[in-house]
């Protein structure tokens, strides 16, 4: 399963970082792969909640019916859902305190037996660029 993870430290309290990471309604402001929500996210997340969103990978829009697999405030949020070609996309955001603020880890997994070789490398390169841009956008959102 191709996985992209990026970890960045921010000079903000973990509670502030979590408030932004866990606010799905604000994801379009920083998470570059999210094109739009088809279902308005709830203000308070609970495990098992479902919502529809459109993500964009390599400029190709894909509808994903997300399920909140883990919601462990203020530490971890995991959403997963089916996408095109029998893929499953999992997005994980983790927050932890550091000596100077907090650390966020953003992980995107794409599970599909067809994703091997050059196809997987191209797709994951695009996702890697989106994750990098998202973490930069997150920093701007925290300012």
LOVO-318921 format. One record per residue (C-alpha): residue number from 0; residue in one letter; y, x, z. Coordinates in steps of 0.001 Angstrom, whole numbers. Layout:
BEGIN
+-----+-----+---------+---------+---------+
:   n : res :   north :    east :      up :
+-----+-----+---------+---------+---------+
: NUM :   A :       Y :       X :       Z :
...
+-----+-----+---------+---------+---------+
% end
This chain:
BEGIN
+-----+-----+---------+---------+---------+
:   n : res :   north :    east :      up :
+-----+-----+---------+---------+---------+
:   0 :   X :       0 :       0 :       0 :
:   1 :   X :    3343 :    1565 :   -1028 :
:   2 :   X :    5689 :    1822 :    1945 :
:   3 :   X :    9328 :    2834 :    2170 :
:   4 :   X :   10886 :    3559 :    5571 :
:   5 :   X :   14347 :    4749 :    6467 :
:   6 :   X :   15524 :    5553 :    9988 :
:   7 :   X :   19227 :    5936 :   10781 :
:   8 :   X :   21109 :    6464 :   14032 :
:   9 :   X :   24296 :    4508 :   14652 :
:  10 :   X :   26982 :    5010 :   17286 :
:  11 :   X :   26727 :    1434 :   18566 :
:  12 :   X :   24889 :    -177 :   21454 :
:  13 :   X :   21383 :   -1422 :   20626 :
:  14 :   X :   22474 :   -4994 :   21406 :
:  15 :   X :   25206 :   -4783 :   18744 :
:  16 :   X :   22779 :   -3342 :   16184 :
:  17 :   X :   20178 :   -6007 :   17001 :
:  18 :   X :   22753 :   -8789 :   16655 :
:  19 :   X :   23403 :   -7733 :   13051 :
:  20 :   X :   19775 :   -6972 :   12162 :
:  21 :   X :   18476 :  -10265 :   13598 :
:  22 :   X :   21190 :  -12407 :   11970 :
:  23 :   X :   19363 :  -13402 :    8789 :
:  24 :   X :   22371 :  -15399 :    7628 :
:  25 :   X :   24277 :  -12106 :    7411 :
:  26 :   X :   21571 :  -10177 :    5559 :
:  27 :   X :   23222 :  -10744 :    2183 :
:  28 :   X :   26143 :   -8655 :    3455 :
:  29 :   X :   24062 :   -5512 :    3879 :
:  30 :   X :   20441 :   -5903 :    2704 :
:  31 :   X :   20654 :   -5123 :   -1007 :
:  32 :   X :   17237 :   -6516 :   -1962 :
:  33 :   X :   18187 :   -9999 :    -731 :
:  34 :   X :   19840 :  -11971 :   -3504 :
:  35 :   X :   20093 :  -15292 :   -1666 :
:  36 :   X :   18454 :  -17604 :     818 :
:  37 :   X :   16988 :  -20750 :    -724 :
:  38 :   X :   16415 :  -22058 :    2793 :
:  39 :   X :   19156 :  -21593 :    5375 :
:  40 :   X :   17805 :  -19326 :    8135 :
:  41 :   X :   17816 :  -20712 :   11644 :
:  42 :   X :   20365 :  -19340 :   14052 :
:  43 :   X :   17588 :  -18433 :   16486 :
:  44 :   X :   14464 :  -16830 :   15088 :
:  45 :   X :   11023 :  -17723 :   16334 :
:  46 :   X :    7640 :  -16373 :   15399 :
:  47 :   X :    5975 :  -18510 :   12722 :
:  48 :   X :    9245 :  -19794 :   11229 :
:  49 :   X :    9280 :  -19978 :    7421 :
:  50 :   X :   12141 :  -19623 :    4997 :
:  51 :   X :   12535 :  -19126 :    1272 :
:  52 :   X :   14571 :  -16318 :    -175 :
:  53 :   X :   15123 :  -14606 :   -3482 :
:  54 :   X :   14830 :  -10843 :   -3532 :
:  55 :   X :   15697 :   -8579 :   -6431 :
:  56 :   X :   13620 :   -5535 :   -7295 :
:  57 :   X :   14551 :   -3511 :  -10381 :
:  58 :   X :   16967 :   -6335 :  -11297 :
:  59 :   X :   14072 :   -8806 :  -11364 :
:  60 :   X :   14517 :  -11814 :   -9040 :
:  61 :   X :   11457 :  -12920 :   -7063 :
:  62 :   X :   11132 :  -15869 :   -4719 :
:  63 :   X :    9424 :  -15060 :   -1427 :
:  64 :   X :    8406 :  -17593 :    1207 :
:  65 :   X :    8935 :  -15486 :    4293 :
:  66 :   X :    7122 :  -16007 :    7564 :
:  67 :   X :    8536 :  -14506 :   10744 :
:  68 :   X :    5495 :  -12543 :   11939 :
:  69 :   X :    7192 :  -10797 :   14851 :
:  70 :   X :   10439 :  -11587 :   16615 :
:  71 :   X :   10731 :   -9374 :   19673 :
:  72 :   X :   14437 :   -9237 :   20632 :
:  73 :   X :   16091 :   -6812 :   20860 :
:  74 :   X :   13470 :   -4482 :   19384 :
:  75 :   X :   11546 :   -5687 :   16379 :
:  76 :   X :   11630 :   -8218 :   13562 :
:  77 :   X :    8891 :   -8513 :   10920 :
:  78 :   X :    8887 :  -10910 :    7979 :
:  79 :   X :    6236 :  -11122 :    5294 :
:  80 :   X :    5478 :  -13322 :    2349 :
:  81 :   X :    3836 :  -13671 :   -1023 :
:  82 :   X :    5664 :  -12487 :   -4149 :
:  83 :   X :    4861 :  -12092 :   -7840 :
:  84 :   X :    1495 :  -10903 :   -9165 :
:  85 :   X :    -324 :  -11585 :   -5902 :
:  86 :   X :    1903 :   -9166 :   -4006 :
:  87 :   X :    2712 :   -9429 :    -346 :
:  88 :   X :    6073 :   -8046 :     743 :
:  89 :   X :    6605 :   -7105 :    4376 :
:  90 :   X :   10016 :   -6245 :    5763 :
:  91 :   X :   10230 :   -4690 :    9223 :
:  92 :   X :   13386 :   -3869 :   11189 :
:  93 :   X :   13125 :   -1982 :   14472 :
:  94 :   X :   15936 :   -1130 :   16882 :
:  95 :   X :   15750 :    1315 :   19759 :
:  96 :   X :   18309 :    2910 :   22068 :
:  97 :   X :   19258 :    6571 :   21733 :
:  98 :   X :   21358 :    8880 :   23895 :
:  99 :   X :   24403 :    8250 :   21683 :
: 100 :   X :   23872 :    4647 :   20587 :
: 101 :   X :   20894 :    3228 :   18734 :
: 102 :   X :   18441 :    3830 :   15936 :
: 103 :   X :   17390 :    1382 :   13232 :
: 104 :   X :   14246 :    1698 :   11166 :
: 105 :   X :   13928 :    -407 :    8039 :
: 106 :   X :   10483 :    -532 :    6441 :
: 107 :   X :    9429 :   -2351 :    3289 :
: 108 :   X :    5750 :   -2578 :    2334 :
: 109 :   X :    4529 :   -3965 :    -968 :
: 110 :   X :     839 :   -4763 :    -985 :
: 111 :   X :    -644 :   -5184 :   -4451 :
: 112 :   X :   -3792 :   -3577 :   -5843 :
: 113 :   X :   -2033 :   -3165 :   -9211 :
: 114 :   X :     612 :    -880 :   -7721 :
: 115 :   X :    -764 :    2554 :   -8499 :
: 116 :   X :     367 :    5588 :  -10456 :
: 117 :   X :    3618 :    5612 :  -12412 :
: 118 :   X :    4174 :    1856 :  -12009 :
: 119 :   X :    4095 :    2158 :   -8231 :
: 120 :   X :    6293 :    5260 :   -8278 :
: 121 :   X :    8941 :    3526 :  -10402 :
: 122 :   X :    8927 :     349 :   -8304 :
: 123 :   X :    9003 :    2178 :   -5003 :
: 124 :   X :   11767 :    4497 :   -6243 :
: 125 :   X :   13885 :    1427 :   -6894 :
: 126 :   X :   13053 :      -9 :   -3473 :
: 127 :   X :   13798 :    3358 :   -1830 :
: 128 :   X :   17285 :    3313 :   -3406 :
: 129 :   X :   17792 :    -265 :   -2141 :
: 130 :   X :   16720 :     699 :    1383 :
: 131 :   X :   19064 :    3708 :    1387 :
: 132 :   X :   21965 :    1541 :     188 :
: 133 :   X :   21088 :   -1125 :    2758 :
: 134 :   X :   21246 :    1346 :    5634 :
: 135 :   X :   24667 :    2533 :    4427 :
: 136 :   X :   25802 :   -1089 :    4141 :
: 137 :   X :   24487 :   -1751 :    7649 :
: 138 :   X :   26655 :    1052 :    8976 :
: 139 :   X :   29720 :    -524 :    7320 :
: 140 :   X :   28797 :   -3915 :    8757 :
: 141 :   X :   28658 :   -2412 :   12250 :
: 142 :   X :   32150 :    -904 :   11965 :
+-----+-----+---------+---------+---------+
% end
